[in-house]
Amino acid sequence: MSLERSIMAFAGFMVLLSLSLTYFVHPYFVWLTVFVGANLFQSAFTGFCPIGMLMHKLGIKSEREQVLSSNA
């Protein structure tokens, strides 16, 4: 799985988790959903994504890196 797809999967998981926590635990967990959405919005414009940087350090390659390594 590429870095880009990993980020989308993680964001989707966090939204579903925060909605579940909002429903079952406490309504203030909706702020986690707001945070994830705001982070996705700002990263679309700035390219800065903290979880993307962490995943890259953990060894997950971007689509471009995967293509370049398969052609070598």
LUMLUM-442663 format. One record per residue (C-alpha): residue number from 1; residue in one letter; chain; x, y, z. Coordinates in Angstrom, 3 decimals, always signed. Example, Ala and Ser with C-alpha at 12.3 -4.5 7.8 and 13.67 -1.06 7.14 Angstrom:
<pts>
n=1	res=A	chain=A	c1=+12.300	c2=-4.500	c3=+7.800
n=2	res=S	chain=A	c1=+13.670	c2=-1.060	c3=+7.140
</pts>
This chain:
<pts>
n=1	res=M	chain=A	c1=+0.000	c2=+0.000	c3=+0.000
n=2	res=S	chain=A	c1=+1.336	c2=+3.410	c3=-0.924
n=3	res=L	chain=A	c1=+1.795	c2=+6.329	c3=+1.445
n=4	res=E	chain=A	c1=-1.064	c2=+8.252	c3=-0.137
n=5	res=R	chain=A	c1=-3.507	c2=+5.376	c3=+0.267
n=6	res=S	chain=A	c1=-2.295	c2=+4.749	c3=+3.815
n=7	res=I	chain=A	c1=-3.047	c2=+8.357	c3=+4.718
n=8	res=M	chain=A	c1=-6.564	c2=+8.115	c3=+3.264
n=9	res=A	chain=A	c1=-7.186	c2=+4.841	c3=+5.120
n=10	res=F	chain=A	c1=-5.927	c2=+6.313	c3=+8.387
n=11	res=A	chain=A	c1=-8.060	c2=+9.449	c3=+7.986
n=12	res=G	chain=A	c1=-11.146	c2=+7.361	c3=+7.237
n=13	res=F	chain=A	c1=-10.485	c2=+5.161	c3=+10.254
n=14	res=M	chain=A	c1=-10.059	c2=+8.202	c3=+12.507
n=15	res=V	chain=A	c1=-13.344	c2=+9.725	c3=+11.307
n=16	res=L	chain=A	c1=-15.232	c2=+6.482	c3=+11.922
n=17	res=L	chain=A	c1=-13.556	c2=+6.029	c3=+15.302
n=18	res=S	chain=A	c1=-14.374	c2=+9.569	c3=+16.401
n=19	res=L	chain=A	c1=-17.989	c2=+9.233	c3=+15.301
n=20	res=S	chain=A	c1=-18.286	c2=+5.974	c3=+17.235
n=21	res=L	chain=A	c1=-16.745	c2=+7.582	c3=+20.314
n=22	res=T	chain=A	c1=-19.111	c2=+10.540	c3=+19.938
n=23	res=Y	chain=A	c1=-22.125	c2=+8.246	c3=+19.837
n=24	res=F	chain=A	c1=-21.117	c2=+5.734	c3=+22.513
n=25	res=V	chain=A	c1=-18.866	c2=+7.673	c3=+24.913
n=26	res=H	chain=A	c1=-19.287	c2=+11.461	c3=+24.904
n=27	res=P	chain=A	c1=-20.557	c2=+14.087	c3=+22.443
n=28	res=Y	chain=A	c1=-17.347	c2=+16.125	c3=+22.731
n=29	res=F	chain=A	c1=-15.480	c2=+13.490	c3=+20.723
n=30	res=V	chain=A	c1=-16.987	c2=+15.193	c3=+17.686
n=31	res=W	chain=A	c1=-14.050	c2=+17.608	c3=+17.995
n=32	res=L	chain=A	c1=-11.747	c2=+14.793	c3=+16.937
n=33	res=T	chain=A	c1=-13.740	c2=+14.584	c3=+13.703
n=34	res=V	chain=A	c1=-13.396	c2=+18.340	c3=+13.278
n=35	res=F	chain=A	c1=-9.631	c2=+18.113	c3=+13.836
n=36	res=V	chain=A	c1=-9.204	c2=+15.320	c3=+11.274
n=37	res=G	chain=A	c1=-11.287	c2=+17.211	c3=+8.715
n=38	res=A	chain=A	c1=-9.401	c2=+20.456	c3=+9.270
n=39	res=N	chain=A	c1=-6.076	c2=+18.637	c3=+8.944
n=40	res=L	chain=A	c1=-7.178	c2=+17.041	c3=+5.667
n=41	res=F	chain=A	c1=-8.322	c2=+20.427	c3=+4.372
n=42	res=Q	chain=A	c1=-5.098	c2=+22.250	c3=+5.229
n=43	res=S	chain=A	c1=-2.903	c2=+19.436	c3=+3.889
n=44	res=A	chain=A	c1=-4.664	c2=+19.678	c3=+0.521
n=45	res=F	chain=A	c1=-3.392	c2=+23.245	c3=+0.194
n=46	res=T	chain=A	c1=-0.058	c2=+23.161	c3=+2.016
n=47	res=G	chain=A	c1=+1.137	c2=+19.594	c3=+1.476
n=48	res=F	chain=A	c1=+2.022	c2=+19.374	c3=+5.175
n=49	res=C	chain=A	c1=+0.704	c2=+16.181	c3=+6.747
n=50	res=P	chain=A	c1=+2.117	c2=+15.079	c3=+10.112
n=51	res=I	chain=A	c1=+0.864	c2=+11.494	c3=+9.834
n=52	res=G	chain=A	c1=+2.316	c2=+11.282	c3=+6.317
n=53	res=M	chain=A	c1=+5.707	c2=+12.321	c3=+7.628
n=54	res=L	chain=A	c1=+5.471	c2=+9.707	c3=+10.401
n=55	res=M	chain=A	c1=+4.403	c2=+6.940	c3=+8.019
n=56	res=H	chain=A	c1=+7.237	c2=+7.836	c3=+5.642
n=57	res=K	chain=A	c1=+9.736	c2=+7.581	c3=+8.508
n=58	res=L	chain=A	c1=+8.271	c2=+4.176	c3=+9.339
n=59	res=G	chain=A	c1=+9.145	c2=+3.020	c3=+5.822
n=60	res=I	chain=A	c1=+5.941	c2=+3.349	c3=+3.819
n=61	res=K	chain=A	c1=+6.856	c2=+4.442	c3=+0.300
n=62	res=S	chain=A	c1=+4.918	c2=+6.912	c3=-1.832
n=63	res=E	chain=A	c1=+3.496	c2=+5.813	c3=-5.188
n=64	res=R	chain=A	c1=+6.363	c2=+7.575	c3=-6.959
n=65	res=E	chain=A	c1=+8.982	c2=+5.823	c3=-4.832
n=66	res=Q	chain=A	c1=+7.315	c2=+2.468	c3=-5.503
n=67	res=V	chain=A	c1=+7.384	c2=+3.048	c3=-9.267
n=68	res=L	chain=A	c1=+11.013	c2=+4.184	c3=-9.218
n=69	res=S	chain=A	c1=+12.109	c2=+1.189	c3=-7.148
n=70	res=S	chain=A	c1=+10.269	c2=-1.268	c3=-9.427
n=71	res=N	chain=A	c1=+11.925	c2=+0.209	c3=-12.556
n=72	res=A	chain=A	c1=+15.439	c2=-0.028	c3=-11.135
</pts>
